[in-house]
Amino acid sequence: MTDITEVNKTKLSNSLGMAKKAGRIVTGEELVIKSIQAERARLVFVAHDAAPNLVKRITDKTTYYEIPMLDIFSSAELSHAIGSDRKVIAVQDKGFAKKMESLMK
């Protein structure tokens, strides 16, 4: 896992919420995988406590398509950030993805 401050983790969570309101994310395993394969995904979040086969599937896809993937949130934190129960999220907007990646530095 990446070392990230609590302040930046909160900002990242808030950015996810804003991206959802803007309609710039897709959630759920199948939709995220389709987004990755179509090369629309810019950044993928997977819960670090998700099922191992889900984590492996998403890791394999993001590695193959060279899309950044973060596993800094638990499924509860991801769900809270977007207001619905999810373990995997793809950000499909370059601007949001860039802002989120800058928070990781």
Secondary structure by P-SEA (a helix, b strand, c coil): cccccaaaaaaaaaaaaaaaaaccccccaaaaaaaaaaccccbbbbbccccaaaaaaaaaaaaaabbbbbccccaaaaaaaacccccbbbbccaaaaaaaaaaac
